[in-house]
Structure formats: structure tokens, C-alpha cells
Amino acid sequence: MRTHAPPKHSAWRALRRGLGLFTLILFAVIGGAALFYSTLEPAALRIGLSALFPTALLSCLAIRPPLPRRGAMLGLCLILGLWFCTDPARNDRDWAEEYRQTADATLQGRVAHVTHIRNFTYRTPTDATPAYYDADFNLDTLSSVDLVTSYWAGPTIAHVFLSFGFSDGRHLAMSIETRRQKRFDYSTIAGFFHHYELFYVTADERDLIGVRTDIRRENVYLYRLQLAPATRERLLRSYLSELHELTTHPRWYNTLTANCTTEILARSGASSRWRLDWRVLLSGYTASLAYDIGLLDQHYPFATLQRLSLIHRPEGAKPSANYSQEIRAHLPLNNP
């Protein structure tokens, strides 16, 4: 006489099937996106594989025997995983103009020699005259590190970077960004996959900050980091070392694990408590994270410090030779 399984067993089997199907669909979507946002060429191959993988994976459901079905699914996922893990980052692509030239840095004793410091002159956000220069920076004259946050679409997302100041009035701005190819438009989703190489823009403040304050008219805040001299130097050395390393060993950018905020925290040696903070993902709150760590001026409540740290520029202003001094004229920049 046939007996029926208890209802709770039937419900458990239905839940397992539902979770299995959801996981399969998730893998299909992620795998297809990884291929679509890859750097494979030609474009027809990239687009074709992005459609083929999810189709093949979901087609495995038609295989009736469980063992061959699971083996086929696992095989497809392993092939995709093997490709993804061995897909190399490169420096020899056809880059967008602002990412074409890599900077480099070498240390000779106490002097850092930095080559190809970017100093574009922007007429519009998309029209600029390229220019670069080389400069030497004596580590004994490193006097400040400033945290810059630039907002263009609300309070939750900002671009975050550092600017190193020297006692002779010069500043070296360093921004961790996506290195975009000329053939691709910018995509936030693409940053989760192997689409952009990691790029350390090393630039004059008239370029890196000026384009944001005077050309794009973004809301830009500049905060003085409260760091001991030895910590400032260690942070700069870490940036310069990574800058040099990337010239021969490129890395992939990743929106979650290797972005403008996580790289700053890694370079600064922040503890895992702060590197796993939710504000790492919502970069617009990076300054409040730095405040809580104790890296910003504690004489003000954070809301007041943020208000005072907004860079104000006159209507129609353009970055001049005194730009770095002009943008700091009214800011609260106490040193420890």
C-alpha cells in the first residue's frame, strides 16, 4: 500500500528545489554579466558568450538523471570560474585619453621622483588639453594629507581621494580610479567584473580637483587628516610603491573589494573593523567614517566640520597657478 510523505517533507523538498533553481538562475545571470562586461574581443564573441553561458546552464535542467545534470552544471561553472580567475589585467589597451599615460615613482634616498604627473587643462568635462610634468618631492618636507570627497549625484555616492601637501606649497593629488578603455562607456555595474583595470591617477590639484570644482561644478569637500608625520610618510610611501608596482603588474578594479575607498583604507593600514564598515560601500559617507576613526578634526561635530569643509568657488572661476592656496583659504585645516 503506497503511503504519502508527511507534508513537512514535501514542503522541505519544494523549498530545496526552489533554492536550487534560484541559485542556478543567479549563477546564470552573474556568469552572463561577467562575460558581457569582460574585455574579450571581438565584441561579437563577448556578446555571444554572454548569451550562450546562461542558455547552456539553464538547458541542463532538461537532463533527467540527477547525476549527469549536476555534473554538467558544475562543469560549466568550473569552466567559467577558471576563465575568470586566469583572465589577466593588462596595461596595453586602447585607453581613454585621461588614462592613457601611467605615472611612475621611484625613491632615491629621501627624494621621490614622480614622472608623468597629469595636469590637463579642461574647457568642458569632455574637452581637455593633455599635459604632464615630472617632479621631485623631498619626504622631509611632507607636511599634510588631505581627504577629498566629490559628490555629483546625491549624498550617498562620492569619489574619494587624497592629496599630499609639502612645505613649499606644492600638492600631489592621487586618485584611485577605473582605467577605462576608449571603446567602453562608464558603467557602475561593469565595475563588479573584469572590465576596468585599477588606475592611480597622479595629478596636479588644478587637474584632479579643479575639474570637479570649476568645470563639472560638483560639491567638493576637503578635510585635513590628523596624522603624525611618520604616518603621513608611511601612507605616501605606500601609494608611491603601489603606483610603481602597477606599471609592471596591473590589477583589476572591483567595486566591492578594490575601489577608491577600500584602497585608501588598505594603504592606511586601517583595521578590519573599519574596512568592513557599511560606509565603505556608500562612499559618500567616507568622511564620516574617517571622523569616527579619529582621523579628522574633533573640535567640531561632524556635521559642522562637513559644512565648513565645502570648497567654494566663484562663478566662472578657472584653476590658476594659486589654485591650491585659493581652495584652502577658508577651510578648517588644523594639524595635530
C-alpha positions, 0 to 999 in steps of 0.5 A: 500500500503506497503511503504519502510523505508527511507534508513537512517533507514535501514542503522541505523538498519544494523549498530545496528545489526552489533554492536550487533553481534560484541559485542556478538562475543567479549563477546564470545571470552573474556568469552572463554579466561577467562575460558581457562586461569582460574585455574579450574581443571581438565584441561579437564573441563577448556578446555571444558568450554572454548569451550562450553561458546562461542558455547552456546552464539553464538547458541542463535542467532538461537532463533527467538523471540527477547525476549527469545534470549536476555534473554538467552544471558544475562543469560549466561553472568550473569552466567559467570560474577558471576563465575568470580567475586566469583572465589577466589585467593588462596595461596595453589597451586602447585607453581613454585619453585621461588614462592613457599615460601611467605615472611612475615613482621611484625613491632615491634616498629621501627624494621621490621622483614622480614622472608623468604627473597629469595636469590637463587643462579642461574647457568642458568635462569632455574637452581637455588639453593633455599635459604632464610634468615630472617632479621631485618631492623631498619626504622631509618636507611632507607636511599634510594629507588631505581627504577629498570627497566629490559628490555629483549625484546625491549624498550617498555616492562620492569619489574619494581621494587624497592629496599630499601637501609639502612645505613649499606649497606644492600638492600631489593629488592621487586618485584611485580610479577605473582605467577605462578603455576608449571603446567602453562607456562608464558603467557602475555595474561593469565595475563588479567584473573584469572590465576596468583595470585599477588606475592611480591617477597622479595629478596636479590639484588644478587637474584632479580637483579643479575639474570637479570644482570649476568645470563639472561644478560638483560639491567638493569637500576637503578635510585635513587628516590628523596624522603624525608625520611618520604616518603621513610618510608611511601612507605616501610611501605606500601609494608611491610603491603601489603606483610603481608596482602597477606599471609592471603588474596591473590589477583589476578594479572591483567595486566591492573589494578594490575601489577608491575607498577600500584602497585608501583604507588598505594603504592606511593600514586601517583595521578590519573593523573599519574596512568592513564598515557599511560606509565603505560601500556608500562612499559618500559617507567616507568622511564620516567614517574617517571622523569616527576613526579619529582621523579628522578634526574633533573640535567640531561635530561632524556635521559642522566640520562637513559644512565648513569643509565645502570648497567654494568657488566663484562663478566662472572661476578657472584653476590658476597657478594659486589654485591650491592656496585659493581652495584652502583659504577658508577651510578648517585645516588644523594639524595635530 
